[in-house]
Amino acid sequence: MSALFNFQSLLLVILLSICTCTYIRATAPGLVDRNKQGFLGLFFKGARIGESSA
């Protein structure tokens, strides 16, 4: 069963991606900060969500 069809696995994937984006922004902020719009802007937004919850 795919993670998209299992709600608990989908939440886990979303949480892990937010944590990964936050870690990448902490170690290399220029990599995430230069992509604030478009599809790659999701990584910037995920990093911001991760920072506010820490």
ModelCIF file with pLDDT and N, C-alpha, C, O atoms, coordinates in Angstrom:
data_MODEL
#
_entry.id   MODEL 
#
_entity.id                         1 
_entity.type                       polymer 
_entity.pdbx_number_of_molecules   1 
#
_entity_poly.entity_id                      1 
_entity_poly.type                           'polypeptide(L)' 
_entity_poly.nstd_linkage                   no 
_entity_poly.nstd_monomer                   no 
_entity_poly.pdbx_seq_one_letter_code       MSALFNFQSLLLVILLSICTCTYIRATAPGLVDRNKQGFLGLFFKGARIGESSA 
_entity_poly.pdbx_seq_one_letter_code_can   MSALFNFQSLLLVILLSICTCTYIRATAPGLVDRNKQGFLGLFFKGARIGESSA 
_entity_poly.pdbx_strand_id                 A 
#
loop_
_entity_poly_seq.entity_id 
_entity_poly_seq.num 
_entity_poly_seq.mon_id 
_entity_poly_seq.hetero 
1 1  MET n 
1 2  SER n 
1 3  ALA n 
1 4  LEU n 
1 5  PHE n 
1 6  ASN n 
1 7  PHE n 
1 8  GLN n 
1 9  SER n 
1 10 LEU n 
1 11 LEU n 
1 12 LEU n 
1 13 VAL n 
1 14 ILE n 
1 15 LEU n 
1 16 LEU n 
1 17 SER n 
1 18 ILE n 
1 19 CYS n 
1 20 THR n 
1 21 CYS n 
1 22 THR n 
1 23 TYR n 
1 24 ILE n 
1 25 ARG n 
1 26 ALA n 
1 27 THR n 
1 28 ALA n 
1 29 PRO n 
1 30 GLY n 
1 31 LEU n 
1 32 VAL n 
1 33 ASP n 
1 34 ARG n 
1 35 ASN n 
1 36 LYS n 
1 37 GLN n 
1 38 GLY n 
1 39 PHE n 
1 40 LEU n 
1 41 GLY n 
1 42 LEU n 
1 43 PHE n 
1 44 PHE n 
1 45 LYS n 
1 46 GLY n 
1 47 ALA n 
1 48 ARG n 
1 49 ILE n 
1 50 GLY n 
1 51 GLU n 
1 52 SER n 
1 53 SER n 
1 54 ALA n 
#
_struct_asym.id          A 
_struct_asym.entity_id   1 
#
loop_
_ma_qa_metric.id 
_ma_qa_metric.mode 
_ma_qa_metric.name 
_ma_qa_metric.software_group_id 
_ma_qa_metric.type 
1 global pLDDT . pLDDT 
2 local  pLDDT . pLDDT 
#
_ma_qa_metric_global.metric_id      1 
_ma_qa_metric_global.metric_value   79.04 
_ma_qa_metric_global.model_id       1 
_ma_qa_metric_global.ordinal_id     1 
#
loop_
_ma_qa_metric_local.label_asym_id 
_ma_qa_metric_local.label_comp_id 
_ma_qa_metric_local.label_seq_id 
_ma_qa_metric_local.metric_id 
_ma_qa_metric_local.metric_value 
_ma_qa_metric_local.model_id 
_ma_qa_metric_local.ordinal_id 
A MET 1  2 55.00 1 1  
A SER 2  2 60.00 1 2  
A ALA 3  2 56.00 1 3  
A LEU 4  2 59.00 1 4  
A PHE 5  2 74.00 1 5  
A ASN 6  2 81.00 1 6  
A PHE 7  2 85.00 1 7  
A GLN 8  2 86.00 1 8  
A SER 9  2 83.00 1 9  
A LEU 10 2 84.00 1 10 
A LEU 11 2 88.00 1 11 
A LEU 12 2 90.00 1 12 
A VAL 13 2 88.00 1 13 
A ILE 14 2 88.00 1 14 
A LEU 15 2 89.00 1 15 
A LEU 16 2 89.00 1 16 
A SER 17 2 89.00 1 17 
A ILE 18 2 87.00 1 18 
A CYS 19 2 88.00 1 19 
A THR 20 2 86.00 1 20 
A CYS 21 2 85.00 1 21 
A THR 22 2 85.00 1 22 
A TYR 23 2 87.00 1 23 
A ILE 24 2 84.00 1 24 
A ARG 25 2 83.00 1 25 
A ALA 26 2 83.00 1 26 
A THR 27 2 86.00 1 27 
A ALA 28 2 83.00 1 28 
A PRO 29 2 82.00 1 29 
A GLY 30 2 82.00 1 30 
A LEU 31 2 77.00 1 31 
A VAL 32 2 77.00 1 32 
A ASP 33 2 74.00 1 33 
A ARG 34 2 77.00 1 34 
A ASN 35 2 72.00 1 35 
A LYS 36 2 76.00 1 36 
A GLN 37 2 78.00 1 37 
A GLY 38 2 76.00 1 38 
A PHE 39 2 76.00 1 39 
A LEU 40 2 74.00 1 40 
A GLY 41 2 78.00 1 41 
A LEU 42 2 76.00 1 42 
A PHE 43 2 79.00 1 43 
A PHE 44 2 79.00 1 44 
A LYS 45 2 79.00 1 45 
A GLY 46 2 83.00 1 46 
A ALA 47 2 84.00 1 47 
A ARG 48 2 82.00 1 48 
A ILE 49 2 81.00 1 49 
A GLY 50 2 81.00 1 50 
A GLU 51 2 76.00 1 51 
A SER 52 2 72.00 1 52 
A SER 53 2 60.00 1 53 
A ALA 54 2 56.00 1 54 
#
loop_
_atom_site.group_PDB 
_atom_site.id 
_atom_site.type_symbol 
_atom_site.label_atom_id 
_atom_site.label_alt_id 
_atom_site.label_comp_id 
_atom_site.label_asym_id 
_atom_site.label_entity_id 
_atom_site.label_seq_id 
_atom_site.pdbx_PDB_ins_code 
_atom_site.Cartn_x 
_atom_site.Cartn_y 
_atom_site.Cartn_z 
_atom_site.occupancy 
_atom_site.B_iso_or_equiv 
_atom_site.pdbx_formal_charge 
_atom_site.auth_seq_id 
_atom_site.auth_comp_id 
_atom_site.auth_asym_id 
_atom_site.auth_atom_id 
_atom_site.pdbx_PDB_model_num 
ATOM 1   N N  . MET A 1 1  ? 0.843  -1.171 0.000  1.00 55.00 ? 1  MET A N  1 
ATOM 2   C CA . MET A 1 1  ? 0.000  0.000  0.000  1.00 55.00 ? 1  MET A CA 1 
ATOM 3   C C  . MET A 1 1  ? 0.893  1.241  0.000  1.00 55.00 ? 1  MET A C  1 
ATOM 4   O O  . MET A 1 1  ? 1.873  1.312  0.742  1.00 55.00 ? 1  MET A O  1 
ATOM 5   N N  . SER A 1 2  ? 0.555  2.183  -0.812 1.00 60.00 ? 2  SER A N  1 
ATOM 6   C CA . SER A 1 2  ? 1.333  3.403  -0.953 1.00 60.00 ? 2  SER A CA 1 
ATOM 7   C C  . SER A 1 2  ? 1.072  4.351  0.222  1.00 60.00 ? 2  SER A C  1 
ATOM 8   O O  . SER A 1 2  ? 0.035  4.275  0.880  1.00 60.00 ? 2  SER A O  1 
ATOM 9   N N  . ALA A 1 3  ? 2.024  5.234  0.466  1.00 56.00 ? 3  ALA A N  1 
ATOM 10  C CA . ALA A 1 3  ? 1.874  6.205  1.556  1.00 56.00 ? 3  ALA A CA 1 
ATOM 11  C C  . ALA A 1 3  ? 0.760  7.205  1.265  1.00 56.00 ? 3  ALA A C  1 
ATOM 12  O O  . ALA A 1 3  ? 0.238  7.826  2.191  1.00 56.00 ? 3  ALA A O  1 
ATOM 13  N N  . LEU A 1 4  ? 0.390  7.371  0.010  1.00 59.00 ? 4  LEU A N  1 
ATOM 14  C CA . LEU A 1 4  ? -0.668 8.320  -0.326 1.00 59.00 ? 4  LEU A CA 1 
ATOM 15  C C  . LEU A 1 4  ? -2.047 7.787  0.037  1.00 59.00 ? 4  LEU A C  1 
ATOM 16  O O  . LEU A 1 4  ? -2.980 8.566  0.233  1.00 59.00 ? 4  LEU A O  1 
ATOM 17  N N  . PHE A 1 5  ? -2.183 6.480  0.126  1.00 74.00 ? 5  PHE A N  1 
ATOM 18  C CA . PHE A 1 5  ? -3.485 5.890  0.416  1.00 74.00 ? 5  PHE A CA 1 
ATOM 19  C C  . PHE A 1 5  ? -3.669 5.575  1.892  1.00 74.00 ? 5  PHE A C  1 
ATOM 20  O O  . PHE A 1 5  ? -4.786 5.292  2.326  1.00 74.00 ? 5  PHE A O  1 
ATOM 21  N N  . ASN A 1 6  ? -2.617 5.618  2.655  1.00 81.00 ? 6  ASN A N  1 
ATOM 22  C CA . ASN A 1 6  ? -2.685 5.369  4.084  1.00 81.00 ? 6  ASN A CA 1 
ATOM 23  C C  . ASN A 1 6  ? -2.499 6.709  4.790  1.00 81.00 ? 6  ASN A C  1 
ATOM 24  O O  . ASN A 1 6  ? -1.456 7.347  4.648  1.00 81.00 ? 6  ASN A O  1 
ATOM 25  N N  . PHE A 1 7  ? -3.499 7.135  5.545  1.00 85.00 ? 7  PHE A N  1 
ATOM 26  C CA . PHE A 1 7  ? -3.486 8.472  6.139  1.00 85.00 ? 7  PHE A CA 1 
ATOM 27  C C  . PHE A 1 7  ? -2.343 8.643  7.137  1.00 85.00 ? 7  PHE A C  1 
ATOM 28  O O  . PHE A 1 7  ? -1.695 9.690  7.158  1.00 85.00 ? 7  PHE A O  1 
ATOM 29  N N  . GLN A 1 8  ? -2.090 7.635  7.959  1.00 86.00 ? 8  GLN A N  1 
ATOM 30  C CA . GLN A 1 8  ? -1.021 7.730  8.937  1.00 86.00 ? 8  GLN A CA 1 
ATOM 31  C C  . GLN A 1 8  ? 0.341  7.839  8.256  1.00 86.00 ? 8  GLN A C  1 
ATOM 32  O O  . GLN A 1 8  ? 1.200  8.595  8.711  1.00 86.00 ? 8  GLN A O  1 
ATOM 33  N N  . SER A 1 9  ? 0.543  7.105  7.186  1.00 83.00 ? 9  SER A N  1 
ATOM 34  C CA . SER A 1 9  ? 1.812  7.184  6.458  1.00 83.00 ? 9  SER A CA 1 
ATOM 35  C C  . SER A 1 9  ? 1.957  8.522  5.752  1.00 83.00 ? 9  SER A C  1 
ATOM 36  O O  . SER A 1 9  ? 3.063  9.055  5.668  1.00 83.00 ? 9  SER A O  1 
ATOM 37  N N  . LEU A 1 10 ? 0.869  9.072  5.248  1.00 84.00 ? 10 LEU A N  1 
ATOM 38  C CA . LEU A 1 10 ? 0.906  10.379 4.613  1.00 84.00 ? 10 LEU A CA 1 
ATOM 39  C C  . LEU A 1 10 ? 1.310  11.459 5.610  1.00 84.00 ? 10 LEU A C  1 
ATOM 40  O O  . LEU A 1 10 ? 2.115  12.331 5.287  1.00 84.00 ? 10 LEU A O  1 
ATOM 41  N N  . LEU A 1 11 ? 0.757  11.406 6.816  1.00 88.00 ? 11 LEU A N  1 
ATOM 42  C CA . LEU A 1 11 ? 1.140  12.369 7.846  1.00 88.00 ? 11 LEU A CA 1 
ATOM 43  C C  . LEU A 1 11 ? 2.606  12.224 8.225  1.00 88.00 ? 11 LEU A C  1 
ATOM 44  O O  . LEU A 1 11 ? 3.286  13.219 8.478  1.00 88.00 ? 11 LEU A O  1 
ATOM 45  N N  . LEU A 1 12 ? 3.093  10.998 8.266  1.00 90.00 ? 12 LEU A N  1 
ATOM 46  C CA . LEU A 1 12 ? 4.494  10.762 8.580  1.00 90.00 ? 12 LEU A CA 1 
ATOM 47  C C  . LEU A 1 12 ? 5.414  11.341 7.505  1.00 90.00 ? 12 LEU A C  1 
ATOM 48  O O  . LEU A 1 12 ? 6.448  11.929 7.820  1.00 90.00 ? 12 LEU A O  1 
ATOM 49  N N  . VAL A 1 13 ? 5.039  11.175 6.256  1.00 88.00 ? 13 VAL A N  1 
ATOM 50  C CA . VAL A 1 13 ? 5.832  11.721 5.146  1.00 88.00 ? 13 VAL A CA 1 
ATOM 51  C C  . VAL A 1 13 ? 5.851  13.240 5.209  1.00 88.00 ? 13 VAL A C  1 
ATOM 52  O O  . VAL A 1 13 ? 6.895  13.853 4.990  1.00 88.00 ? 13 VAL A O  1 
ATOM 53  N N  . ILE A 1 14 ? 4.724  13.851 5.503  1.00 88.00 ? 14 ILE A N  1 
ATOM 54  C CA . ILE A 1 14 ? 4.657  15.316 5.605  1.00 88.00 ? 14 ILE A CA 1 
ATOM 55  C C  . ILE A 1 14 ? 5.513  15.810 6.768  1.00 88.00 ? 14 ILE A C  1 
ATOM 56  O O  . ILE A 1 14 ? 6.244  16.790 6.623  1.00 88.00 ? 14 ILE A O  1 
ATOM 57  N N  . LEU A 1 15 ? 5.431  15.149 7.912  1.00 89.00 ? 15 LEU A N  1 
ATOM 58  C CA . LEU A 1 15 ? 6.217  15.548 9.066  1.00 89.00 ? 15 LEU A CA 1 
ATOM 59  C C  . LEU A 1 15 ? 7.713  15.392 8.811  1.00 89.00 ? 15 LEU A C  1 
ATOM 60  O O  . LEU A 1 15 ? 8.496  16.269 9.173  1.00 89.00 ? 15 LEU A O  1 
ATOM 61  N N  . LEU A 1 16 ? 8.111  14.296 8.199  1.00 89.00 ? 16 LEU A N  1 
ATOM 62  C CA . LEU A 1 16 ? 9.524  14.096 7.894  1.00 89.00 ? 16 LEU A CA 1 
ATOM 63  C C  . LEU A 1 16 ? 10.037 15.110 6.879  1.00 89.00 ? 16 LEU A C  1 
ATOM 64  O O  . LEU A 1 16 ? 11.185 15.545 6.974  1.00 89.00 ? 16 LEU A O  1 
ATOM 65  N N  . SER A 1 17 ? 9.208  15.495 5.909  1.00 89.00 ? 17 SER A N  1 
ATOM 66  C CA . SER A 1 17 ? 9.647  16.492 4.937  1.00 89.00 ? 17 SER A CA 1 
ATOM 67  C C  . SER A 1 17 ? 9.800  17.863 5.590  1.00 89.00 ? 17 SER A C  1 
ATOM 68  O O  . SER A 1 17 ? 10.720 18.605 5.245  1.00 89.00 ? 17 SER A O  1 
ATOM 69  N N  . ILE A 1 18 ? 8.917  18.215 6.525  1.00 87.00 ? 18 ILE A N  1 
ATOM 70  C CA . ILE A 1 18 ? 9.043  19.485 7.243  1.00 87.00 ? 18 ILE A CA 1 
ATOM 71  C C  . ILE A 1 18 ? 10.317 19.498 8.079  1.00 87.00 ? 18 ILE A C  1 
ATOM 72  O O  . ILE A 1 18 ? 11.041 20.493 8.098  1.00 87.00 ? 18 ILE A O  1 
ATOM 73  N N  . CYS A 1 19 ? 10.588 18.395 8.766  1.00 88.00 ? 19 CYS A N  1 
ATOM 74  C CA . CYS A 1 19 ? 11.809 18.320 9.586  1.00 88.00 ? 19 CYS A CA 1 
ATOM 75  C C  . CYS A 1 19 ? 13.062 18.365 8.717  1.00 88.00 ? 19 CYS A C  1 
ATOM 76  O O  . CYS A 1 19 ? 14.060 18.976 9.097  1.00 88.00 ? 19 CYS A O  1 
ATOM 77  N N  . THR A 1 20 ? 13.013 17.727 7.564  1.00 86.00 ? 20 THR A N  1 
ATOM 78  C CA . THR A 1 20 ? 14.157 17.738 6.661  1.00 86.00 ? 20 THR A CA 1 
ATOM 79  C C  . THR A 1 20 ? 14.412 19.137 6.113  1.00 86.00 ? 20 THR A C  1 
ATOM 80  O O  . THR A 1 20 ? 15.558 19.580 6.042  1.00 86.00 ? 20 THR A O  1 
ATOM 81  N N  . CYS A 1 21 ? 13.355 19.826 5.731  1.00 85.00 ? 21 CYS A N  1 
ATOM 82  C CA . CYS A 1 21 ? 13.504 21.193 5.221  1.00 85.00 ? 21 CYS A CA 1 
ATOM 83  C C  . CYS A 1 21 ? 14.077 22.115 6.289  1.00 85.00 ? 21 CYS A C  1 
ATOM 84  O O  . CYS A 1 21 ? 14.915 22.966 5.991  1.00 85.00 ? 21 CYS A O  1 
ATOM 85  N N  . THR A 1 22 ? 13.633 21.953 7.525  1.00 85.00 ? 22 THR A N  1 
ATOM 86  C CA . THR A 1 22 ? 14.139 22.780 8.616  1.00 85.00 ? 22 THR A CA 1 
ATOM 87  C C  . THR A 1 22 ? 15.614 22.504 8.866  1.00 85.00 ? 22 THR A C  1 
ATOM 88  O O  . THR A 1 22 ? 16.390 23.431 9.099  1.00 85.00 ? 22 THR A O  1 
ATOM 89  N N  . TYR A 1 23 ? 16.004 21.240 8.818  1.00 87.00 ? 23 TYR A N  1 
ATOM 90  C CA . TYR A 1 23 ? 17.414 20.887 9.030  1.00 87.00 ? 23 TYR A CA 1 
ATOM 91  C C  . TYR A 1 23 ? 18.288 21.438 7.904  1.00 87.00 ? 23 TYR A C  1 
ATOM 92  O O  . TYR A 1 23 ? 19.372 21.963 8.158  1.00 87.00 ? 23 TYR A O  1 
ATOM 93  N N  . ILE A 1 24 ? 17.821 21.319 6.670  1.00 84.00 ? 24 ILE A N  1 
ATOM 94  C CA . ILE A 1 24 ? 18.599 21.828 5.532  1.00 84.00 ? 24 ILE A CA 1 
ATOM 95  C C  . ILE A 1 24 ? 18.734 23.341 5.628  1.00 84.00 ? 24 ILE A C  1 
ATOM 96  O O  . ILE A 1 24 ? 19.797 23.884 5.325  1.00 84.00 ? 24 ILE A O  1 
ATOM 97  N N  . ARG A 1 25 ? 17.675 24.032 6.045  1.00 83.00 ? 25 ARG A N  1 
ATOM 98  C CA . ARG A 1 25 ? 17.755 25.489 6.175  1.00 83.00 ? 25 ARG A CA 1 
ATOM 99  C C  . ARG A 1 25 ? 18.703 25.893 7.298  1.00 83.00 ? 25 ARG A C  1 
ATOM 100 O O  . ARG A 1 25 ? 19.357 26.932 7.210  1.00 83.00 ? 25 ARG A O  1 
ATOM 101 N N  . ALA A 1 26 ? 18.783 25.087 8.349  1.00 83.00 ? 26 ALA A N  1 
ATOM 102 C CA . ALA A 1 26 ? 19.696 25.400 9.449  1.00 83.00 ? 26 ALA A CA 1 
ATOM 103 C C  . ALA A 1 26 ? 21.152 25.203 9.039  1.00 83.00 ? 26 ALA A C  1 
ATOM 104 O O  . ALA A 1 26 ? 22.025 25.942 9.494  1.00 83.00 ? 26 ALA A O  1 
ATOM 105 N N  . THR A 1 27 ? 21.425 24.220 8.188  1.00 86.00 ? 27 THR A N  1 
ATOM 106 C CA . THR A 1 27 ? 22.809 23.956 7.797  1.00 86.00 ? 27 THR A CA 1 
ATOM 107 C C  . THR A 1 27 ? 23.236 24.761 6.576  1.00 86.00 ? 27 THR A C  1 
ATOM 108 O O  . THR A 1 27 ? 24.385 25.198 6.503  1.00 86.00 ? 27 THR A O  1 
ATOM 109 N N  . ALA A 1 28 ? 22.342 24.965 5.624  1.00 83.00 ? 28 ALA A N  1 
ATOM 110 C CA . ALA A 1 28 ? 22.671 25.721 4.412  1.00 83.00 ? 28 ALA A CA 1 
ATOM 111 C C  . ALA A 1 28 ? 21.498 26.646 4.074  1.00 83.00 ? 28 ALA A C  1 
ATOM 112 O O  . ALA A 1 28 ? 20.688 26.313 3.209  1.00 83.00 ? 28 ALA A O  1 
ATOM 113 N N  . PRO A 1 29 ? 21.394 27.795 4.737  1.00 82.00 ? 29 PRO A N  1 
ATOM 114 C CA . PRO A 1 29 ? 20.223 28.655 4.542  1.00 82.00 ? 29 PRO A CA 1 
ATOM 115 C C  . PRO A 1 29 ? 20.100 29.226 3.134  1.00 82.00 ? 29 PRO A C  1 
ATOM 116 O O  . PRO A 1 29 ? 18.988 29.478 2.669  1.00 82.00 ? 29 PRO A O  1 
ATOM 117 N N  . GLY A 1 30 ? 21.199 29.430 2.461  1.00 82.00 ? 30 GLY A N  1 
ATOM 118 C CA . GLY A 1 30 ? 21.133 29.989 1.112  1.00 82.00 ? 30 GLY A CA 1 
ATOM 119 C C  . GLY A 1 30 ? 20.473 29.056 0.115  1.00 82.00 ? 30 GLY A C  1 
ATOM 120 O O  . GLY A 1 30 ? 19.902 29.506 -0.879 1.00 82.00 ? 30 GLY A O  1 
ATOM 121 N N  . LEU A 1 31 ? 20.547 27.778 0.371  1.00 77.00 ? 31 LEU A N  1 
ATOM 122 C CA . LEU A 1 31 ? 19.967 26.784 -0.529 1.00 77.00 ? 31 LEU A CA 1 
ATOM 123 C C  . LEU A 1 31 ? 18.450 26.835 -0.512 1.00 77.00 ? 31 LEU A C  1 
ATOM 124 O O  . LEU A 1 31 ? 17.810 26.658 -1.549 1.00 77.00 ? 31 LEU A O  1 
ATOM 125 N N  . VAL A 1 32 ? 17.876 27.074 0.647  1.00 77.00 ? 32 VAL A N  1 
ATOM 126 C CA . VAL A 1 32 ? 16.417 27.088 0.782  1.00 77.00 ? 32 VAL A CA 1 
ATOM 127 C C  . VAL A 1 32 ? 15.865 28.491 0.566  1.00 77.00 ? 32 VAL A C  1 
ATOM 128 O O  . VAL A 1 32 ? 14.792 28.644 -0.019 1.00 77.00 ? 32 VAL A O  1 
ATOM 129 N N  . ASP A 1 33 ? 16.575 29.515 1.025  1.00 74.00 ? 33 ASP A N  1 
ATOM 130 C CA . ASP A 1 33 ? 16.050 30.878 0.992  1.00 74.00 ? 33 ASP A CA 1 
ATOM 131 C C  . ASP A 1 33 ? 15.952 31.457 -0.416 1.00 74.00 ? 33 ASP A C  1 
ATOM 132 O O  . ASP A 1 33 ? 15.140 32.352 -0.646 1.00 74.00 ? 33 ASP A O  1 
ATOM 133 N N  . ARG A 1 34 ? 16.740 30.982 -1.349 1.00 77.00 ? 34 ARG A N  1 
ATOM 134 C CA . ARG A 1 34 ? 16.683 31.570 -2.690 1.00 77.00 ? 34 ARG A CA 1 
ATOM 135 C C  . ARG A 1 34 ? 15.479 31.088 -3.494 1.00 77.00 ? 34 ARG A C  1 
ATOM 136 O O  . ARG A 1 34 ? 15.172 31.662 -4.540 1.00 77.00 ? 34 ARG A O  1 
ATOM 137 N N  . ASN A 1 35 ? 14.797 30.053 -3.031 1.00 72.00 ? 35 ASN A N  1 
ATOM 138 C CA . ASN A 1 35 ? 13.624 29.518 -3.723 1.00 72.00 ? 35 ASN A CA 1 
ATOM 139 C C  . ASN A 1 35 ? 12.377 29.770 -2.886 1.00 72.00 ? 35 ASN A C  1 
ATOM 140 O O  . ASN A 1 35 ? 11.867 28.859 -2.233 1.00 72.00 ? 35 ASN A O  1 
ATOM 141 N N  . LYS A 1 36 ? 11.887 31.005 -2.905 1.00 76.00 ? 36 LYS A N  1 
ATOM 142 C CA . LYS A 1 36 ? 10.729 31.346 -2.091 1.00 76.00 ? 36 LYS A CA 1 
ATOM 143 C C  . LYS A 1 36 ? 9.416  31.237 -2.846 1.00 76.00 ? 36 LYS A C  1 
ATOM 144 O O  . LYS A 1 36 ? 8.349  31.256 -2.234 1.00 76.00 ? 36 LYS A O  1 
ATOM 145 N N  . GLN A 1 37 ? 9.478  31.122 -4.170 1.00 78.00 ? 37 GLN A N  1 
ATOM 146 C CA . GLN A 1 37 ? 8.253  31.033 -4.961 1.00 78.00 ? 37 GLN A CA 1 
ATOM 147 C C  . GLN A 1 37 ? 8.339  29.841 -5.888 1.00 78.00 ? 37 GLN A C  1 
ATOM 148 O O  . GLN A 1 37 ? 9.418  29.311 -6.155 1.00 78.00 ? 37 GLN A O  1 
ATOM 149 N N  . GLY A 1 38 ? 7.179  29.432 -6.372 1.00 76.00 ? 38 GLY A N  1 
ATOM 150 C CA . GLY A 1 38 ? 7.131  28.289 -7.271 1.00 76.00 ? 38 GLY A CA 1 
ATOM 151 C C  . GLY A 1 38 ? 7.069  26.981 -6.511 1.00 76.00 ? 38 GLY A C  1 
ATOM 152 O O  . GLY A 1 38 ? 6.767  26.949 -5.318 1.00 76.00 ? 38 GLY A O  1 
ATOM 153 N N  . PHE A 1 39 ? 7.363  25.889 -7.230 1.00 76.00 ? 39 PHE A N  1 
ATOM 154 C CA . PHE A 1 39 ? 7.297  24.561 -6.616 1.00 76.00 ? 39 PHE A CA 1 
ATOM 155 C C  . PHE A 1 39 ? 8.327  24.399 -5.508 1.00 76.00 ? 39 PHE A C  1 
ATOM 156 O O  . PHE A 1 39 ? 8.030  23.802 -4.473 1.00 76.00 ? 39 PHE A O  1 
ATOM 157 N N  . LEU A 1 40 ? 9.522  24.918 -5.706 1.00 74.00 ? 40 LEU A N  1 
ATOM 158 C CA . LEU A 1 40 ? 10.570 24.799 -4.687 1.00 74.00 ? 40 LEU A CA 1 
ATOM 159 C C  . LEU A 1 40 ? 10.283 25.677 -3.473 1.00 74.00 ? 40 LEU A C  1 
ATOM 160 O O  . LEU A 1 40 ? 10.942 25.542 -2.441 1.00 74.00 ? 40 LEU A O  1 
ATOM 161 N N  . GLY A 1 41 ? 9.317  26.566 -3.586 1.00 78.00 ? 41 GLY A N  1 
ATOM 162 C CA . GLY A 1 41 ? 8.900  27.376 -2.451 1.00 78.00 ? 41 GLY A CA 1 
ATOM 163 C C  . GLY A 1 41 ? 8.249  26.546 -1.356 1.00 78.00 ? 41 GLY A C  1 
ATOM 164 O O  . GLY A 1 41 ? 8.162  26.987 -0.210 1.00 78.00 ? 41 GLY A O  1 
ATOM 165 N N  . LEU A 1 42 ? 7.791  25.345 -1.702 1.00 76.00 ? 42 LEU A N  1 
ATOM 166 C CA . LEU A 1 42 ? 7.223  24.463 -0.687 1.00 76.00 ? 42 LEU A CA 1 
ATOM 167 C C  . LEU A 1 42 ? 8.269  24.077 0.353  1.00 76.00 ? 42 LEU A C  1 
ATOM 168 O O  . LEU A 1 42 ? 7.947  23.900 1.528  1.00 76.00 ? 42 LEU A O  1 
ATOM 169 N N  . PHE A 1 43 ? 9.526  23.945 -0.084 1.00 79.00 ? 43 PHE A N  1 
ATOM 170 C CA . PHE A 1 43 ? 10.593 23.629 0.857  1.00 79.00 ? 43 PHE A CA 1 
ATOM 171 C C  . PHE A 1 43 ? 10.852 24.801 1.796  1.00 79.00 ? 43 PHE A C  1 
ATOM 172 O O  . PHE A 1 43 ? 11.108 24.601 2.983  1.00 79.00 ? 43 PHE A O  1 
ATOM 173 N N  . PHE A 1 44 ? 10.786 26.025 1.269  1.00 79.00 ? 44 PHE A N  1 
ATOM 174 C CA . PHE A 1 44 ? 10.952 27.216 2.103  1.00 79.00 ? 44 PHE A CA 1 
ATOM 175 C C  . PHE A 1 44 ? 9.817  27.302 3.120  1.00 79.00 ? 44 PHE A C  1 
ATOM 176 O O  . PHE A 1 44 ? 10.049 27.588 4.294  1.00 79.00 ? 44 PHE A O  1 
ATOM 177 N N  . LYS A 1 45 ? 8.598  27.054 2.666  1.00 79.00 ? 45 LYS A N  1 
ATOM 178 C CA . LYS A 1 45 ? 7.452  27.115 3.573  1.00 79.00 ? 45 LYS A CA 1 
ATOM 179 C C  . LYS A 1 45 ? 7.518  26.016 4.622  1.00 79.00 ? 45 LYS A C  1 
ATOM 180 O O  . LYS A 1 45 ? 7.163  26.236 5.780  1.00 79.00 ? 45 LYS A O  1 
ATOM 181 N N  . GLY A 1 46 ? 7.971  24.836 4.222  1.00 83.00 ? 46 GLY A N  1 
ATOM 182 C CA . GLY A 1 46 ? 8.137  23.757 5.183  1.00 83.00 ? 46 GLY A CA 1 
ATOM 183 C C  . GLY A 1 46 ? 9.172  24.093 6.236  1.00 83.00 ? 46 GLY A C  1 
ATOM 184 O O  . GLY A 1 46 ? 9.006  23.755 7.408  1.00 83.00 ? 46 GLY A O  1 
ATOM 185 N N  . ALA A 1 47 ? 10.235 24.755 5.824  1.00 84.00 ? 47 ALA A N  1 
ATOM 186 C CA . ALA A 1 47 ? 11.255 25.161 6.789  1.00 84.00 ? 47 ALA A CA 1 
ATOM 187 C C  . ALA A 1 47 ? 10.725 26.204 7.749  1.00 84.00 ? 47 ALA A C  1 
ATOM 188 O O  . ALA A 1 47 ? 11.056 26.182 8.934  1.00 84.00 ? 47 ALA A O  1 
ATOM 189 N N  . ARG A 1 48 ? 9.912  27.111 7.257  1.00 82.00 ? 48 ARG A N  1 
ATOM 190 C CA . ARG A 1 48 ? 9.336  28.132 8.133  1.00 82.00 ? 48 ARG A CA 1 
ATOM 191 C C  . ARG A 1 48 ? 8.369  27.509 9.134  1.00 82.00 ? 48 ARG A C  1 
ATOM 192 O O  . ARG A 1 48 ? 8.330  27.924 10.292 1.00 82.00 ? 48 ARG A O  1 
ATOM 193 N N  . ILE A 1 49 ? 7.595  26.526 8.706  1.00 81.00 ? 49 ILE A N  1 
ATOM 194 C CA . ILE A 1 49 ? 6.678  25.828 9.615  1.00 81.00 ? 49 ILE A CA 1 
ATOM 195 C C  . ILE A 1 49 ? 7.484  25.104 10.682 1.00 81.00 ? 49 ILE A C  1 
ATOM 196 O O  . ILE A 1 49 ? 7.120  25.131 11.857 1.00 81.00 ? 49 ILE A O  1 
ATOM 197 N N  . GLY A 1 50 ? 8.570  24.462 10.287 1.00 81.00 ? 50 GLY A N  1 
ATOM 198 C CA . GLY A 1 50 ? 9.403  23.738 11.236 1.00 81.00 ? 50 GLY A CA 1 
ATOM 199 C C  . GLY A 1 50 ? 10.079 24.644 12.237 1.00 81.00 ? 50 GLY A C  1 
ATOM 200 O O  . GLY A 1 50 ? 10.270 24.256 13.389 1.00 81.00 ? 50 GLY A O  1 
ATOM 201 N N  . GLU A 1 51 ? 10.447 25.850 11.821 1.00 76.00 ? 51 GLU A N  1 
ATOM 202 C CA . GLU A 1 51 ? 11.071 26.791 12.743 1.00 76.00 ? 51 GLU A CA 1 
ATOM 203 C C  . GLU A 1 51 ? 10.080 27.311 13.770 1.00 76.00 ? 51 GLU A C  1 
ATOM 204 O O  . GLU A 1 51 ? 10.435 27.503 14.933 1.00 76.00 ? 51 GLU A O  1 
ATOM 205 N N  . SER A 1 52 ? 8.843  27.542 13.351 1.00 72.00 ? 52 SER A N  1 
ATOM 206 C CA . SER A 1 52 ? 7.864  28.109 14.270 1.00 72.00 ? 52 SER A CA 1 
ATOM 207 C C  . SER A 1 52 ? 7.390  27.089 15.293 1.00 72.00 ? 52 SER A C  1 
ATOM 208 O O  . SER A 1 52 ? 6.933  27.463 16.373 1.00 72.00 ? 52 SER A O  1 
ATOM 209 N N  . SER A 1 53 ? 7.493  25.804 14.967 1.00 60.00 ? 53 SER A N  1 
ATOM 210 C CA . SER A 1 53 ? 7.027  24.795 15.917 1.00 60.00 ? 53 SER A CA 1 
ATOM 211 C C  . SER A 1 53 ? 8.123  24.342 16.863 1.00 60.00 ? 53 SER A C  1 
ATOM 212 O O  . SER A 1 53 ? 7.855  23.598 17.806 1.00 60.00 ? 53 SER A O  1 
ATOM 213 N N  . ALA A 1 54 ? 9.347  24.776 16.629 1.00 56.00 ? 54 ALA A N  1 
ATOM 214 C CA . ALA A 1 54 ? 10.458 24.330 17.489 1.00 56.00 ? 54 ALA A CA 1 
ATOM 215 C C  . ALA A 1 54 ? 10.560 25.140 18.743 1.00 56.00 ? 54 ALA A C  1 
ATOM 216 O O  . ALA A 1 54 ? 11.439 24.892 19.568 1.00 56.00 ? 54 ALA A O  1 
#
